[in-house]
Amino acid sequence: MPLQTLAMFFLGTLAAGGVLWVFIYPMLSGERRADQRKASAVRPDAATSAAPAARGATRNRREQLEETLKEVEVRRKNVNSPPLSVRISRAGLSLSKRQFFMVSGLLGVASFGAMFAAGFGLPAAIGAGFAGSFGLPRWILSFLKKRREQKFLNGFADSVDVIVRGIKAGLPLGDCLRIISVEAPEPVRSEFRSIMETQTIGMPLGEACAKLYDSVPLPEANFFGIIISIQQKAGGNLSEALGNLSRVLRERKKMQAKIKAMSMEAKASASIIAALPITVMLLIYLSSPNYIELLWITSTGRTMLAGSAFWMFIGVMVMKKMINFDF
């Protein structure tokens, strides 16, 4: 009997605990309130009915951004190996391909004649003619291109600031670009004039600005084209984006000047090392001309002199590569 009473008491207690767990515990623990919040969050209303449209707009904007960035990436890959006409235009020259080849041929003939007349022999004269025809003209194009790009960078940040101030004052973007195409220094003026002419014949302004990187292959020009192209397709605060670009341009210019100042010691050492053999040869010639004139009187001496000049040139190029920093 006591055992049956104890069993009934245990079962009654277990049943009462189950009832309390089912009906009372959810209210005390907050599970019912959490279920109500979940139900209200997933309940369809006017806001959630508009969500698909908002998601569609966001998706379209993301697709436009991805398409623009893909176009920029393709343009950046193609800009590293341009044809000859593009390289001539990047150097700021107005020569045609035919005129360029004629000038290259004249330089080759002049180099061949100068070396042969100096008595360096036919092989050295042929090498000089080859270098004058193919190496020297392309080196000149590279030199003019770098000088033009440096001039562009010197005036580009100020031009971007003009656009920022004009947009903040309420001017349209096209009017700001037109002001730069008239008042900015060269070559910024000619590049923005080309943008305005391209936009006038029907090309969208974003694509016209993106083509700036084709004629001036600089990261700064690429940044500008990306910002304008994305703003034209997806919208946004253009003045803030261009203001950030202007700040980045000026910080990059400061960094370039700092790197140049820090590398001046290495450049001075390289210049001294490169000039040392020529200086020693000149001093020996002034003191003992009969001793050193064998280098250009005999064929063996001329060969040794040409080989030494070649290896000296290789050493100078290696030192130049070591002290030039890309950032």
C-alpha positions in Angstrom: 0.0 0.0 0.0 2.7 2.6 0.8 4.4 1.5 -2.4 1.3 2.2 -4.5 0.8 5.5 -2.8 4.3 6.5 -3.5 3.9 5.5 -7.2 0.7 7.5 -7.6 2.4 10.5 -6.0 5.3 10.2 -8.4 3.0 9.9 -11.5 0.9 12.9 -10.3 3.9 15.0 -9.8 5.3 14.1 -13.2 1.9 14.9 -14.9 1.7 18.2 -13.1 5.3 19.0 -14.2 4.4 18.2 -17.8 1.4 20.5 -17.7 3.4 23.3 -16.3 6.1 22.7 -18.9 3.6 22.9 -21.8 1.5 25.8 -20.7 3.4 27.9 -18.1 7.1 27.7 -19.2 6.7 29.3 -22.7 5.2 32.4 -21.0 7.9 32.6 -18.4 10.8 32.0 -20.8 9.6 34.4 -23.5 9.4 31.8 -26.3 5.8 32.8 -27.1 6.9 36.4 -27.3 9.8 35.4 -29.6 7.4 33.4 -31.8 5.1 36.4 -32.1 8.0 38.6 -33.1 9.1 36.1 -35.8 5.6 35.9 -37.1 5.3 39.7 -37.3 8.7 39.8 -39.1 7.7 37.4 -41.8 4.1 38.7 -42.2 3.6 40.1 -45.7 2.8 43.8 -45.7 3.3 46.9 -47.9 7.0 47.1 -47.0 7.7 43.4 -47.8 5.7 43.7 -51.0 8.0 46.4 -52.2 11.1 44.4 -51.2 11.3 42.5 -54.5 11.4 45.7 -56.5 14.1 47.1 -54.2 16.1 43.9 -54.6 15.7 44.1 -58.4 17.0 47.6 -58.4 19.9 46.7 -56.2 20.7 43.8 -58.5 20.5 45.9 -61.6 22.9 48.4 -60.0 25.3 45.7 -59.0 25.2 44.3 -62.6 26.0 47.7 -64.0 28.9 48.1 -61.7 30.3 44.7 -62.5 29.9 45.3 -66.2 31.7 48.7 -65.9 34.6 47.1 -64.0 34.9 44.3 -66.5 35.1 46.8 -69.3 37.8 48.7 -67.4 39.8 45.5 -66.8 39.7 44.6 -70.5 40.8 48.1 -71.5 43.7 48.0 -69.0 44.9 44.7 -70.5 44.8 46.1 -74.0 46.5 49.3 -73.1 49.9 47.6 -72.4 50.5 46.6 -76.0 49.2 49.5 -78.2 49.9 49.9 -81.9 52.5 52.3 -83.2 50.0 55.0 -84.0 48.7 55.0 -80.4 52.3 55.2 -79.0 53.0 58.2 -81.3 49.9 60.0 -80.1 50.7 59.2 -76.4 54.1 60.9 -77.0 52.3 64.1 -78.1 53.6 63.9 -81.7 51.5 64.5 -84.8 53.5 62.2 -87.1 52.0 59.5 -89.2 53.4 55.9 -89.3 55.0 56.6 -92.7 56.7 59.7 -91.4 57.9 57.9 -88.3 59.5 55.1 -90.4 61.2 57.7 -92.6 62.7 59.4 -89.5 63.8 56.1 -88.1 65.5 55.2 -91.4 67.3 58.5 -91.5 68.5 58.0 -87.9 69.8 54.6 -88.8 71.6 55.8 -91.9 73.1 58.7 -89.9 74.3 56.4 -87.1 75.8 53.9 -89.6 77.6 56.7 -91.5 79.0 58.3 -88.3 80.4 55.0 -86.9 81.8 53.9 -90.2 83.4 57.3 -90.8 84.9 57.2 -87.3 86.8 54.0 -88.3 85.0 51.6 -85.9 84.7 49.0 -88.7 81.7 47.6 -90.6 80.3 45.3 -87.8 80.1 48.2 -85.3 78.7 50.5 -88.0 75.9 47.9 -88.8 75.1 47.6 -85.1 74.9 51.4 -84.7 72.7 51.6 -87.7 70.4 48.9 -86.3 70.2 50.7 -83.0 69.6 54.0 -84.7 66.8 52.6 -86.8 64.9 50.5 -84.2 66.1 51.4 -80.7 66.6 55.2 -80.7 63.2 56.2 -82.2 61.3 54.0 -79.7 63.4 55.3 -76.8 62.6 58.8 -77.9 58.9 57.9 -78.0 59.1 56.4 -74.5 61.0 59.5 -73.2 58.4 61.9 -74.7 55.5 59.8 -73.4 56.9 59.8 -69.8 57.5 63.6 -70.0 54.0 64.2 -71.3 52.5 62.0 -68.5 54.4 63.9 -65.9 53.0 67.2 -67.2 49.5 65.7 -67.2 49.9 64.7 -63.5 51.1 68.1 -62.6 47.8 69.7 -63.7 45.3 66.9 -63.3 44.7 67.3 -59.6 43.9 71.0 -60.0 41.5 70.1 -62.9 39.7 67.6 -60.7 39.4 70.3 -58.0 37.8 72.6 -60.6 35.2 69.9 -61.3 34.5 69.4 -57.6 34.0 73.1 -57.0 31.9 73.5 -60.1 29.6 70.6 -59.1 29.2 71.9 -55.5 28.3 75.3 -57.0 25.6 73.7 -59.1 27.2 73.5 -62.6 26.6 70.4 -64.7 29.5 68.0 -65.2 29.7 68.8 -68.9 30.2 72.6 -68.2 33.0 71.7 -65.8 34.7 69.6 -68.3 34.4 72.3 -70.9 36.0 74.8 -68.6 39.0 72.5 -68.2 39.2 72.0 -71.9 39.7 75.7 -72.4 41.7 76.9 -69.3 43.8 74.0 -68.1 47.5 73.7 -69.1 48.7 71.2 -71.7 48.3 68.3 -72.1 45.3 68.2 -69.7 43.5 70.8 -71.9 43.9 68.7 -75.1 42.8 65.5 -73.4 39.7 67.0 -72.0 39.0 68.7 -75.3 39.1 65.3 -76.9 36.6 64.0 -74.3 34.2 66.9 -75.1 34.6 66.3 -78.9 33.9 62.6 -78.4 30.9 63.3 -76.2 29.6 65.8 -78.8 29.4 63.2 -81.6 27.1 61.0 -79.5 29.3 58.9 -77.2 28.0 58.8 -73.6 30.0 60.9 -71.2 31.0 58.0 -69.0 32.6 56.1 -72.0 34.3 59.3 -73.2 35.9 59.8 -69.9 36.9 56.1 -69.7 38.8 56.5 -72.9 41.1 59.0 -71.2 43.1 56.0 -70.0 43.7 54.9 -73.6 45.6 58.1 -74.4 47.1 58.6 -71.0 47.8 55.2 -69.5 48.1 56.3 -65.9 46.3 54.9 -62.8 45.0 58.4 -62.0 43.3 58.7 -65.4 41.9 55.2 -64.9 40.5 56.2 -61.5 38.8 59.2 -63.1 37.3 57.2 -65.9 35.9 54.6 -63.4 34.4 57.2 -61.2 32.6 59.1 -64.0 31.5 55.9 -65.7 30.0 54.4 -62.5 28.3 57.7 -61.6 26.7 58.0 -65.0 25.4 54.4 -64.8 24.6 54.0 -61.1 24.4 57.5 -59.7 26.0 58.7 -56.5 27.7 61.7 -54.9 30.1 62.7 -57.7 31.6 65.7 -55.8 32.5 63.5 -52.8 34.0 60.8 -55.1 36.1 63.3 -57.1 37.1 65.1 -53.9 38.5 61.8 -52.6 40.2 61.2 -56.0 41.8 64.7 -55.8 43.1 63.9 -52.3 44.5 60.6 -53.5 46.2 62.3 -56.4 47.9 64.8 -54.2 49.0 62.1 -51.7 50.5 60.0 -54.5 52.4 63.1 -55.7 53.8 63.6 -52.2 54.8 60.0 -52.0 56.5 60.2 -55.4 58.5 63.3 -54.2 59.4 61.5 -51.0 60.6 58.4 -52.8 62.6 60.6 -55.3 64.3 62.4 -52.4 65.1 59.1 -50.6 66.6 57.6 -53.7 68.8 60.6 -54.7 71.8 59.1 -52.8 71.6 55.9 -54.8 71.2 57.8 -58.0 74.2 60.0 -57.3 76.3 56.9 -56.5 75.2 55.3 -59.8 76.0 58.4 -61.7 79.5 58.6 -60.2 80.1 54.9 -60.9 78.9 55.3 -64.5 81.1 58.4 -65.1 84.2 57.0 -63.4 85.6 55.0 -66.4 85.1 57.8 -68.8 86.7 60.3 -66.5 89.7 58.0 -65.9 90.1 57.5 -69.7 90.0 61.2 -70.3 92.6 61.9 -67.6 94.9 59.2 -68.9 94.6 60.6 -72.4 95.5 64.1 -71.1 98.6 62.7 -69.3 99.7 59.9 -71.6 98.0 60.0 -75.0 100.3 57.5 -76.6 99.4 54.9 -73.9 95.6 55.0 -74.4 95.3 55.8 -78.1 95.7 52.2 -78.9 92.1 51.7 -78.0 90.9 53.6 -81.1 93.9 53.1 -83.4 94.1 49.3 -83.5 91.2 47.0 -84.4 91.7 45.0 -81.2 91.5 48.2 -79.1 88.3 49.3 -80.9 86.7 45.9 -80.3 87.7 46.1 -76.6 86.3 49.7 -76.4 83.0 48.7 -78.0 82.7 45.7 -75.7 83.5 47.8 -72.6 80.9 50.4 -73.7 78.3 47.7 -74.2 78.9 46.2 -70.7 79.0 49.7 -69.2 75.6 50.4 -70.8 74.2 47.1 -69.4 75.5 48.1 -65.9 73.9 51.5 -66.1 70.6 50.0 -67.1 70.8 47.5 -64.2 71.6 50.3 -61.7 68.7 52.3 -63.1 66.3 49.4 -62.7 67.5 48.9 -59.1 66.9 52.6 -58.0 63.7 53.2 -59.8 60.7 52.4 -57.6 57.1 51.7 -58.8 54.3 52.6 -56.4 
